Amino acid sequence: MNRLAGRVCLLTGSTGIAAAAAERFLAEGASVFVTSRTEEHCRALAERLGSPGRPIGYLRADLTDERDVAAAVRACVEAFGRIDGLFSVAGGSGRGFGDGPIHDMTAKAWDATVALNLRTQALVCREVVGRMRSQAPNDSGTRGSILLMGSVTATDPVPAFFGTHAYAAAKGAIAALMTSLAASYAPELIRVNVVAPSLTATPMATRAAEDPAIRAFARRKQPLAGEFLDPIEVAHAAVYFLSDESRTVTGQLLKVDGGWSVVSASPEGRP
């Protein structure tokens, strides 16, 4: 416990993995600020987890809008004085925009999906890196840690169930962004890493959770999870990356996938 004591953590997103991470960060002693596009979700999370002695700050923001991003980062600094850690979770499925196999995809679907999953992370990184560069190192001797959200669909695809090519491309680009940021800012004592979950029980996974074939596939493909990952499993990894336990770790992608990337399982259920 208290692995994040005295640290200020900014979270993008307010449900699913982000909500689980907010709870874990608070339990580890952090000050937490949350931003997402749905104010009701931010408020509900702050009311559920915050307390008079440890409030959760929040601000509604469209993270594809650079002005909203700047306002959210500024509000976090105004509330808590600095930013020691960023867990950039916000993103989502592009199916509603028309994401799918590229031969069926429109340019509009591509742009909207990439904006939701890559532009958001890039804009948040721009603002947070700027703040971290200007602040004094914390007691660990580092200026901050940034953790971006990837996905195993970028490296270990299952097209029969998850053939969303714009989403996969955005998540793959996040890994490349992480590597270049980690190399650029290590001399300034800023760390950057990626966590890449597999199928997790979040609001984004509602479609998958309602499909018996996908649920059966998940039981075979990620046996360590039983079926879908619990969001808390990803939150545990986030605590590690934002704490001093990983103070010399940067430029790394960690798959939290219950075995997805190493277990062979066919969509049809054949051995």
Sequence and secondary structure as in RCSB ss.txt:
>XXXX:A:sequence
MNRLAGRVCLLTGSTGIAAAAAERFLAEGASVFVTSRTEEHCRALAERLGSPGRPIGYLRADLTDERDVAAAVRA
CVEAFGRIDGLFSVAGGSGRGFGDGPIHDMTAKAWDATVALNLRTQALVCREVVGRMRSQAPNDSGTRGSILLMG
SVTATDPVPAFFGTHAYAAAKGAIAALMTSLAASYAPELIRVNVVAPSLTATPMATRAAEDPAIRAFARRKQPLA
GEFLDPIEVAHAAVYFLSDESRTVTGQLLKVDGGWSVVSASPEGRP
>XXXX:A:secstr
  TTTT EEEEE SSHHHHHHHHHHHHTT EEEEEES HHHHHHHHHHH BTTB  EEEE  TTSHHHHHHHHHH
HHHHHS  SEEEE      GGGT S GGG  HHHHHHHHIIIIIHHHHHHHHHHHHHHHS   TTS SEEEEEE 
 GGGTS  TTT   HHHHHHHHHHHHHHHHHHHHHGGGTEEEEEEEE SBSSGGGHHHHT HHHHHHHHHH GGG
SSSB HHHHHHHHHHHHSGGGTT  S EEEE TTTTT    TT   
